[in-house]
Amino acid sequence: MIVHHSQFPHAVQRQLLNGLRLGRVPPKFLYDGDRQTQKWLAVHRAHSPSRTDAGVQSIYDRSFDESLCQAAGGSICLIGLGCGGGQKDTRYLAKLKSIGSTINYVPCDVSQAMTRVAREAAAAELPLERIHPLVCDLANAPDLDQVLDTIVSPETKRVFTFFGMIPNLEPDVVLPRLAELLLEGDQLLLSANLAPGVDYRSGVETVLPQYDNAETRDWLMMFLVELGVPATAGRLRFGIEEIDGLLRIVADFEFSEALELSIGDELCEFAAGRALRLFFSYRHTEKTLAMRLAKHSLAIAASQIDSSAEEGVFRVERV
């Protein structure tokens, strides 16, 4: 397992402290550690359409099948950016095996626990020596392309997956990074959570229960409690907000009492009435996604939308 310096302990602690002082928890901390990972996987199993709806599962298979002709021939490396538990990547690996003479897999995530889970899942399709776990924070790794060059040989075709990540990262931070990574001949498959129906806001309101539920609350509160925040120190509130023309679902913890936290050897104070942003998730339409991608010289080459119009998988190219 390779651990990028963006995930070295001192860097991680500084990112957490800075985020808390700004009132915004960096998304990666919600997926860090074995217990937090298990809580997230419980949310995913209970509420992710890709796990609960066979129709959503099928759009991934159709997207994989559509991309195979683009990747056919020679050695192939699947690079799972934000691999999570690796279930979708593993399904894709099973299909890639039918067209590539040599397949390698790089499960990449900010969480060591997640990369281990993905490695174990992929071992059902590939020998362990062809699986190269990478612990890395994409948003804080401008040299990721150089790291990948040490793992993937230049003649190897590269297929990137970016599943479940678009909602939880700021688009103007992550999309330029993706554009920088893509070389001529590379493929990128990404998923986006969509707002169903013709009215954007009504569509986001429709899917709010996928977030405001017992499993998600348990997952978010686990982070706070392990940080040292008593569950009784405030309340968790979900809502919808608009940022630069995009709608996102947010979860804030509102402190009902003053609290002082010790992070390493530094203190972080929260006054009564202050809100801490724990979570956000952008919901797109196909149009808003295409417009955001275009800002960073990326274009949708193929798309698969599920029948509920709540999730889509897109093959994206650099233009």
Buried (B, 14 or more C-beta within 10 A) or exposed (E): EBBBEBBEEEBBBBBBBEBBEEEBBBBBBBBBBEEBBEBBBBBBEBBBBBBEBEEBBEBBBBBBEBBBEBBEEEBBBBBBBBBBBBBBBBBBBBBBBEBBEEBBBBBBBBBBBBBBBBBBBBBEBBEEEBBBBBBBBBBBBEEBEEBBEEBBEEEBBBBBBBBBBBBBBEBEEBBBBBBEBBEEEBBBBBBBBBBBBEEBEEBBBBBBEBBBBEBBBEBBBBBBEEBEBEEEBBEBEBEBEEEEEBBBBBBBBBBEEEBEBEBEEEEBEBEEEBBBBBBBBBBBBBEBBBEBBEEBEBEBBBBBBBEBBBBBBBBBBBE
